[in-house]
């Protein structure tokens, strides 16, 4: 896949109800948002619950169903069905494509079926410090290591836009070390990382830009 050089949003609006394992789901709305995201950067999407950060992250990860406005990659409009080709929803993995049932795959299995020639399984395990004892479990049974594992799987599958769910202060502080670690590796690989947060306290040292979805008072 061609490496993207710019991700542009023009007058984007979306209302949805994003979900994530172990997170409380709620309606999230973004209105008339325009911005250019550049590779090799980590962005904090600063907003309160329901103010659009999670909706934006959900959309760009390929999870959204519909939106208004225009999203372009390298100056070319991209249809919503193709956003998942570039985007990755951090905290989740992939499922077996068996036509008969959806099997939860282990971390190792998800890494092994990756298409990236650059990111080998052994290299990803080492880079993301994945515990060998947890590689043969599925995503829901590895505690907060799921964040590292999920981002590693995304790289194995050549994703370029990594999107976290909205993190309140409790969640942000609980996984701050993992956020910083993932940010470092994704910057090295010229990817885009979006982290919707309630505020930027304690993460200022590794974010490149803070995008306020509501006007600061």
C-alpha positions as CSV (number, residue, x, y, z in Angstrom):
1,X,0.0,0.0,0.0
2,X,1.2,3.5,-0.8
3,X,2.4,5.5,2.2
4,X,0.0,8.4,2.8
5,X,1.4,11.9,2.9
6,X,-1.6,13.8,4.2
7,X,-5.1,13.1,5.6
8,X,-7.5,15.9,5.1
9,X,-10.9,16.4,6.6
10,X,-13.2,19.2,5.2
11,X,-16.4,20.2,7.1
12,X,-16.8,16.7,8.5
13,X,-19.8,15.9,10.7
14,X,-20.7,12.6,12.3
15,X,-23.0,11.3,15.1
16,X,-22.5,7.7,16.3
17,X,-22.2,5.5,19.3
18,X,-18.7,4.1,19.4
19,X,-18.0,0.9,21.3
20,X,-14.9,-0.6,22.9
21,X,-14.5,-3.6,25.2
22,X,-14.5,-2.5,28.9
23,X,-15.6,1.1,27.9
24,X,-18.9,2.7,28.6
25,X,-20.5,3.6,25.2
26,X,-22.4,6.8,24.6
27,X,-23.6,9.1,21.8
28,X,-20.7,11.2,20.3
29,X,-21.2,14.0,17.9
30,X,-18.7,16.0,15.8
31,X,-19.8,19.0,13.7
32,X,-18.2,20.8,10.8
33,X,-14.6,19.7,11.6
34,X,-11.8,20.5,9.2
35,X,-8.1,19.6,9.7
36,X,-5.0,18.2,8.1
37,X,-3.3,15.3,9.8
38,X,0.3,14.5,8.8
39,X,2.2,11.2,9.1
40,X,4.8,10.8,11.8
41,X,2.8,12.8,14.4
42,X,0.8,12.0,17.5
43,X,-2.4,14.1,17.9
44,X,-4.4,14.6,21.1
45,X,-8.1,15.2,20.3
46,X,-9.1,17.3,23.3
47,X,-12.8,17.2,24.2
48,X,-15.2,16.2,26.9
49,X,-17.3,13.1,26.6
50,X,-19.8,13.3,23.7
51,X,-18.0,16.2,22.0
52,X,-16.8,14.3,19.0
53,X,-13.3,13.0,19.6
54,X,-14.3,9.4,19.9
55,X,-16.6,9.7,16.9
56,X,-13.8,11.1,14.8
57,X,-11.4,8.4,15.9
58,X,-14.0,5.7,15.3
59,X,-14.7,7.1,11.8
60,X,-11.0,7.3,10.7
61,X,-10.4,3.7,12.0
62,X,-13.0,2.5,9.5
63,X,-15.7,1.8,12.0
64,X,-18.1,4.6,11.1
65,X,-21.2,3.9,9.0
66,X,-21.9,7.4,7.5
67,X,-20.8,11.0,7.8
68,X,-21.1,14.3,6.1
69,X,-18.3,16.3,4.6
70,X,-15.2,15.1,2.7
71,X,-12.2,13.0,3.7
72,X,-9.2,13.0,1.4
73,X,-5.9,11.1,1.3
74,X,-3.1,12.7,-0.7
75,X,-5.6,15.1,-2.2
76,X,-8.0,12.4,-3.4
77,X,-11.4,11.9,-1.9
78,X,-11.7,8.5,-0.2
79,X,-15.0,6.6,0.3
80,X,-16.0,5.6,3.8
81,X,-15.7,1.9,2.9
82,X,-11.9,2.4,2.2
83,X,-11.1,4.1,5.5
84,X,-10.4,0.8,7.1
85,X,-7.7,0.1,4.6
86,X,-5.6,2.8,6.3
87,X,-7.2,3.1,9.7
88,X,-6.8,0.9,12.8
89,X,-8.9,0.9,16.0
90,X,-6.4,0.5,18.8
91,X,-7.6,-1.8,21.5
92,X,-9.2,-4.3,19.1
93,X,-7.9,-7.0,16.8
94,X,-9.2,-9.0,13.9
95,X,-11.5,-12.0,13.7
96,X,-11.3,-15.1,11.6
97,X,-13.0,-14.7,8.2
98,X,-14.5,-18.1,8.4
99,X,-18.0,-18.0,6.7
100,X,-19.4,-20.3,9.3
101,X,-18.4,-18.6,12.6
102,X,-16.4,-15.7,13.9
103,X,-13.5,-17.2,15.9
104,X,-11.5,-15.0,18.3
105,X,-7.9,-15.3,17.1
106,X,-4.9,-15.3,19.5
107,X,-2.4,-12.4,19.4
108,X,0.2,-14.6,17.7
109,X,-2.3,-15.7,15.0
110,X,-3.3,-12.2,14.2
111,X,0.4,-11.2,13.9
112,X,1.3,-14.2,11.8
113,X,-1.4,-13.4,9.1
114,X,-0.1,-9.9,8.7
115,X,0.8,-8.7,5.2
116,X,3.8,-6.5,6.1
117,X,7.2,-7.6,4.9
118,X,8.9,-5.0,7.0
119,X,7.3,-5.9,10.4
120,X,8.0,-9.5,11.2
121,X,6.3,-11.2,14.1
122,X,9.5,-11.5,16.1
123,X,10.3,-7.8,15.5
124,X,6.9,-6.7,16.6
125,X,6.9,-8.8,19.7
126,X,10.2,-7.3,20.7
127,X,9.4,-3.7,19.8
128,X,6.1,-3.7,21.7
129,X,7.4,-5.7,24.6
130,X,4.7,-8.4,24.3
131,X,4.8,-11.0,27.0
132,X,5.4,-14.5,25.5
133,X,3.0,-16.0,28.0
134,X,0.1,-13.9,26.6
135,X,0.7,-14.4,22.8
136,X,-1.6,-17.4,22.7
137,X,-4.5,-15.6,24.3
138,X,-7.1,-13.5,22.6
139,X,-7.3,-9.7,23.0
140,X,-9.8,-9.8,25.8
141,X,-7.6,-11.8,28.1
142,X,-4.3,-9.9,28.2
143,X,-5.3,-6.9,30.4
144,X,-3.9,-3.6,29.4
145,X,-1.2,-5.2,27.2
146,X,-4.0,-5.2,24.6
147,X,-3.1,-1.7,23.6
148,X,0.5,-2.6,22.7
149,X,-0.7,-5.9,21.1
150,X,-3.4,-4.2,19.1
151,X,-1.1,-1.5,17.7
152,X,1.5,-4.2,16.8
153,X,-1.2,-6.1,14.9
154,X,-2.2,-2.9,13.0
155,X,1.4,-2.5,11.9
156,X,1.6,-6.2,10.9
157,X,-1.4,-5.4,8.6
158,X,0.1,-2.2,7.1
159,X,-2.2,0.2,8.8
160,X,-1.2,3.9,8.9
161,X,-3.8,5.8,10.9
162,X,-4.1,4.5,14.5
163,X,-7.1,5.6,16.5
164,X,-7.7,5.2,20.2
165,X,-11.1,5.4,21.9
166,X,-11.9,8.5,24.0
167,X,-9.9,8.3,27.3
168,X,-11.0,10.0,30.4
169,X,-8.3,10.9,33.0
170,X,-8.6,7.5,34.7
171,X,-8.0,5.5,31.5
172,X,-5.3,7.9,30.2
173,X,-3.3,7.7,33.4
174,X,-3.7,3.9,33.6
175,X,-2.1,3.4,30.2
176,X,0.1,6.5,29.8
177,X,3.2,4.4,29.6
178,X,1.7,2.3,26.8
179,X,0.5,5.4,25.0
180,X,4.0,6.9,25.0
181,X,5.5,3.6,23.9
182,X,3.1,3.2,21.0
183,X,3.6,6.9,20.0
184,X,7.3,6.4,19.8
185,X,7.1,3.4,17.5
186,X,4.4,4.8,15.3
187,X,6.3,8.0,14.8
188,X,9.4,5.9,13.8
189,X,7.2,4.3,11.2
190,X,5.7,7.5,9.9
191,X,2.2,6.7,11.0
192,X,-0.6,9.0,12.4
193,X,-1.7,8.4,15.9
194,X,-5.0,10.0,17.3
195,X,-5.7,9.9,21.0
196,X,-9.0,11.5,22.1
197,X,-8.6,12.7,25.7
198,X,-10.3,14.8,28.3
199,X,-7.2,16.9,28.7
200,X,-3.5,16.8,27.8
201,X,-2.0,16.7,31.3
202,X,0.9,14.2,31.6
203,X,1.0,13.5,27.8
204,X,2.5,16.8,26.7
205,X,5.9,15.3,26.3
206,X,5.0,12.9,23.5
207,X,2.1,14.5,21.6
208,X,3.0,16.8,18.6
209,X,-0.3,18.7,18.4
210,X,-3.4,19.2,20.6
211,X,-6.5,19.6,18.5
212,X,-9.3,21.2,20.5
213,X,-12.7,20.1,19.2
214,X,-14.5,22.7,21.2
215,X,-13.2,26.3,21.4
216,X,-11.1,26.9,24.6
217,X,-12.7,29.3,27.0
